[in-house]
Amino acid sequence: MKLLLRLGLLLVLGIATKPAAEAQVLKNIFGKNKTNKEKEHVGRWQYKEDKENPGQITSKGRFKNGKQVKKWKYFYPNGQIYLIEKYDSKKDFRILNATYYHTNGKIAHTGKAVQENTEKKIHYYWIGDWKYYNEDGTLRKTVIYEAGWPVKAIFPDGHEEKETAERYQSGPQLQSL
């Protein structure tokens, strides 16, 4: 009788722990920061690159065969959203929608960008109309880009100004997180 009780208890424990074991296996298969046989990033990835706060996620998103896909989020050191990129295509020439945010959570600027992947480098540049907003959310200006170069700015009152790359290069520099 005791033997039957022990076997029954082992059977019940085996059934009760099986989902946990399966969950661990699934976590290992479908977890974060994985690579495929070609050593390309695949699946969900999280980056924690802030040396002062090593537990803080600085960016997260998905890869497919080494290329960013779907939605990517980048964060300020305090954890607030800094940038969201949404990838439209999966080829070497990819268009994405990008939205940058002020530290108060309101949109800073938004528009389209192109990412070209070649054997030697990844070239990322802005195209088309980019809308720039003040910290209170009001439209400041729209800048038109051609192949990454600003061409002109259109202000809410309708006046236009020629834009130059030098004007943008002399502006505030982004810091690496």
HELIX and SHEET records of a PDB file:
HELIX    1   1 LYS A    2  PHE A   30  1                                  29    
HELIX    2   2 ALA A  165  GLN A  169  1                                   5    
SHEET    1   A11 LYS A  34  THR A  35  0                                        
SHEET    2   A11 HIS A  41  TYR A  47 -1                                        
SHEET    3   A11 SER A  59  LYS A  64 -1                                        
SHEET    4   A11 LYS A  67  PHE A  75 -1                                        
SHEET    5   A11 ILE A  81  TYR A  87 -1                                        
SHEET    6   A11 PHE A  93  TYR A 101 -1                                        
SHEET    7   A11 ILE A 107  ASN A 117 -1                                        
SHEET    8   A11 ILE A 122  TYR A 133 -1                                        
SHEET    9   A11 LEU A 139  GLU A 146 -1                                        
SHEET   10   A11 TRP A 149  ILE A 154 -1                                        
SHEET   11   A11 GLU A 160  LYS A 162 -1                                        
END                                                                             
